[in-house]
Amino acid sequence: MSDYVKMSLKLFIITALAALALGITYAVTKEPIEQQKEQAGIEARRAVLSDAQQFVAVDIELYKNEYPGIVEVYEGRAGDTEVGYVFRILSKGYGGNIELYVGLNTSEGKVAGITIASHSETPGLGANAAEPEFLSRFYDKPIDKPLAVVTGDSGKADEVEAITGATITSKAVVDGVNDAISLYNQVLKDGGEAR
């Protein structure tokens, strides 16, 4: 056997073993990773709608074209009573998609909570959208109409003050919240169609 054939055979064996090791690693870690993702989703839902004891997935396939950024919707229930909805949303920010969870307390007619699960916004500017100081600006905002982004102090109940130097990011988060408010008011409110 020539040296070229021996080297090729060795390289093939090494490559095959590496591929086998990667395949085994993937098979072993796939289930725990999926469980971790599901647990993170449950914790995010609880964080934005703490009054709910359980969450039931809502089918929104019919509305995907109208609300392409809304990935998932869950009805939050306390016993037999609906207390609100949680929306998982992807909104286009300055640095890419911002994944956020929005909780609407429908019995009180207000935003119950919001959290940002992931983003790629500019550190020190848009990344501040994930900070409690910004997110708290959404709490208790009314859900009967869309929210507006304002620069400077917000004086109205339906206004959210933008982060200084990060207006695009601020608008992306408000747009995501407005998508949740719109889908709720147009489809889910009063026992809407998506149930």
C-alpha positions as CSV (number, residue, x, y, z in Angstrom):
1,M,0.0,0.0,0.0
2,S,1.3,3.4,-0.9
3,D,1.9,6.1,1.7
4,Y,-0.8,8.2,0.1
5,V,-3.4,5.5,0.5
6,K,-2.3,4.9,4.2
7,M,-2.6,8.6,5.0
8,S,-6.0,8.8,3.3
9,L,-7.2,5.7,5.2
10,K,-6.0,7.2,8.6
11,L,-7.7,10.5,7.8
12,F,-10.9,8.7,6.9
13,I,-10.9,6.7,10.2
14,I,-10.1,9.9,12.3
15,T,-12.9,11.8,10.5
16,A,-15.4,8.9,10.9
17,L,-14.6,8.6,14.7
18,A,-15.0,12.4,15.1
19,A,-18.3,12.3,13.3
20,L,-19.4,9.3,15.5
21,A,-18.4,11.1,18.7
22,L,-20.3,14.3,17.6
23,G,-23.4,12.2,16.8
24,I,-23.3,10.5,20.2
25,T,-22.8,13.8,22.0
26,Y,-25.8,15.3,20.1
27,A,-28.0,12.3,20.9
28,V,-27.0,12.4,24.6
29,T,-27.4,16.2,25.0
30,K,-30.5,16.8,22.9
31,E,-33.1,15.8,25.5
32,P,-31.5,17.7,28.4
33,I,-31.2,20.8,26.2
34,E,-34.8,20.7,25.2
35,Q,-35.9,20.2,28.9
36,Q,-33.8,23.2,29.8
37,K,-35.4,25.3,27.1
38,E,-38.9,24.3,28.3
39,Q,-38.0,25.0,31.9
40,A,-36.7,28.5,30.9
41,G,-39.9,29.2,29.0
42,I,-42.0,28.2,32.1
43,E,-40.0,30.4,34.3
44,A,-40.3,33.3,31.9
45,R,-44.1,32.9,31.7
46,R,-44.3,32.8,35.5
47,A,-42.1,35.9,35.7
48,V,-44.4,38.0,33.5
49,L,-47.8,36.7,34.7
50,S,-47.3,35.7,38.3
51,D,-51.0,35.5,39.0
52,A,-51.3,32.4,36.8
53,Q,-50.9,28.9,38.2
54,Q,-50.8,27.1,34.9
55,F,-50.4,28.0,31.3
56,V,-52.3,26.6,28.3
57,A,-51.0,27.0,24.8
58,V,-53.2,28.9,22.4
59,D,-53.3,28.0,18.7
60,I,-52.5,31.2,16.7
61,E,-51.7,29.6,13.4
62,L,-54.5,31.5,11.6
63,Y,-52.9,34.8,12.7
64,K,-49.2,34.1,11.8
65,N,-49.3,36.3,8.7
66,E,-50.8,39.3,10.6
67,Y,-48.5,38.8,13.6
68,P,-45.3,37.2,12.3
69,G,-43.3,38.2,15.4
70,I,-45.5,36.4,17.8
71,V,-44.0,32.9,18.3
72,E,-46.2,31.5,21.1
73,V,-49.2,32.5,23.2
74,Y,-50.3,31.0,26.5
75,E,-53.4,31.6,28.4
76,G,-52.6,32.0,32.1
77,R,-55.2,30.4,34.5
78,A,-55.7,30.4,38.2
79,G,-57.9,27.4,38.7
80,D,-60.8,27.7,36.3
81,T,-60.3,31.5,35.8
82,E,-58.4,33.2,33.0
83,V,-56.1,35.8,34.5
84,G,-54.3,36.8,31.3
85,Y,-52.0,35.8,28.5
86,V,-48.3,35.5,27.9
87,F,-46.8,36.2,24.5
88,R,-43.4,35.1,23.3
89,I,-42.3,37.6,20.7
90,L,-39.4,38.2,18.3
91,S,-39.1,41.9,17.5
92,K,-36.5,43.4,15.2
93,G,-34.1,45.6,17.2
94,Y,-30.9,47.5,16.2
95,G,-28.6,44.5,16.5
96,G,-31.0,41.7,15.5
97,N,-34.0,40.0,17.0
98,I,-35.0,40.7,20.5
99,E,-36.8,37.8,22.1
100,L,-39.3,39.0,24.8
101,Y,-42.0,37.6,26.9
102,V,-45.0,39.9,27.6
103,G,-47.6,39.2,30.2
104,L,-51.0,40.8,30.0
105,N,-53.3,40.8,33.0
106,T,-56.7,40.7,31.3
107,S,-58.7,40.9,34.5
108,E,-57.0,44.2,35.4
109,G,-56.5,45.4,31.8
110,K,-52.8,46.1,32.1
111,V,-49.4,44.9,31.2
112,A,-48.4,42.6,34.1
113,G,-44.8,42.0,33.2
114,I,-42.1,41.9,30.5
115,T,-38.8,40.2,30.2
116,I,-36.2,40.0,27.5
117,A,-34.9,36.4,27.1
118,S,-32.3,37.2,24.5
119,H,-30.9,40.1,22.3
120,S,-27.9,41.2,20.4
121,E,-28.2,44.9,21.1
122,T,-25.2,47.3,21.6
123,P,-23.7,47.0,25.1
124,G,-24.2,50.1,27.2
125,L,-27.0,51.4,24.9
126,G,-29.7,49.0,23.5
127,A,-28.6,46.2,25.9
128,N,-30.0,48.4,28.6
129,A,-33.5,47.3,27.4
130,A,-33.0,44.1,29.4
131,E,-32.5,46.1,32.6
132,P,-35.3,46.3,35.2
133,E,-35.1,50.1,35.0
134,F,-36.4,50.1,31.4
135,L,-38.7,47.1,31.7
136,S,-40.5,48.5,34.7
137,R,-41.7,51.4,32.5
138,F,-44.2,48.9,31.0
139,Y,-45.7,47.6,34.2
140,D,-49.3,48.6,34.7
141,K,-49.6,50.2,31.3
142,P,-53.2,49.9,29.9
143,I,-53.9,47.3,27.2
144,D,-56.9,48.9,25.7
145,K,-54.8,50.7,23.0
146,P,-51.2,50.6,21.6
147,L,-48.4,52.2,23.5
148,A,-46.2,55.0,22.1
149,V,-42.5,55.5,22.4
150,V,-41.5,59.0,23.6
151,T,-38.1,60.7,24.1
152,G,-38.0,62.5,27.4
153,D,-40.4,62.1,30.2
154,S,-43.6,60.3,29.4
155,G,-46.6,62.1,30.7
156,K,-49.5,59.8,29.6
157,A,-50.5,56.4,30.7
158,D,-50.0,54.9,27.2
159,E,-46.5,56.3,26.7
160,V,-43.1,54.6,27.4
161,E,-39.9,56.7,27.7
162,A,-37.2,55.5,25.3
163,I,-33.7,54.6,26.4
164,T,-31.4,57.5,25.7
165,G,-29.3,56.7,22.6
166,A,-31.3,53.5,21.9
167,T,-34.5,54.6,20.3
168,I,-34.5,51.8,17.8
169,T,-34.3,49.2,20.5
170,S,-36.9,50.9,22.6
171,K,-39.2,51.0,19.7
172,A,-38.6,47.3,19.0
173,V,-39.6,46.4,22.5
174,V,-42.7,48.7,22.4
175,D,-43.6,47.2,19.0
176,G,-43.5,43.7,20.5
177,V,-45.7,44.7,23.4
178,N,-48.1,46.4,20.9
179,D,-48.3,43.2,18.9
180,A,-49.4,41.4,22.0
181,I,-51.9,44.1,22.9
182,S,-53.3,44.0,19.3
183,L,-53.6,40.2,19.1
184,Y,-55.3,40.2,22.5
185,N,-57.8,43.0,21.6
186,Q,-58.5,41.8,18.1
187,V,-58.6,38.0,18.6
188,L,-58.4,36.8,22.2
189,K,-60.5,39.3,24.2
190,D,-64.0,38.1,25.3
191,G,-63.4,34.5,24.4
192,G,-62.0,35.2,20.9
193,E,-61.5,32.9,18.0
194,A,-58.1,31.5,18.8
195,R,-59.2,29.3,21.7
